[in-house]
Amino acid sequence: MIGIALAIGFRPNATALEWLAAAGLLTLFVVAITWLSVALGLKSPTPDAASNAPMPLILLPFLGSGFVPTDSMPTAIRWFAEYQPFTPIMETVRGLLLGTPIDNSAAIATAWCAGIATVS
């Protein structure tokens, strides 16, 4: 994925430490979502239900700040986009790789990941 991004013109200005931090956050996120999927699968009554239980998670990145800034969204969608787990994760990775301000997104993203993994 990184190779394709670089091939089509993505030029990050991150240091090695920032790349490592982004990879660490993404790894933490993958672990959290994996445990959530496992928990949903274990609670499902059939294998078909288990395979479809995590499907709503696919829509969450589209309702975050990954494609458009949350300021340009209608009020109800903006509120949801600002308070769901994908937005601080995307903002943190974007900030680490492009040098934009992160503010408290890293702490919120880490808390979301830890919370999801713990509850799952």
Buried (B, 14 or more C-beta within 10 A) or exposed (E): EEEEEEEEEEEBEBEEEBBEBBEEBBEBBEBBBBBBBEBBBEEBEEEEEBEEBBEEBEEBBEBBBBEEEBEEBEEEEBEBBBEBBBBBBBBBBBBBBEEEEBEEBBEBBBEBBEEBBEEB
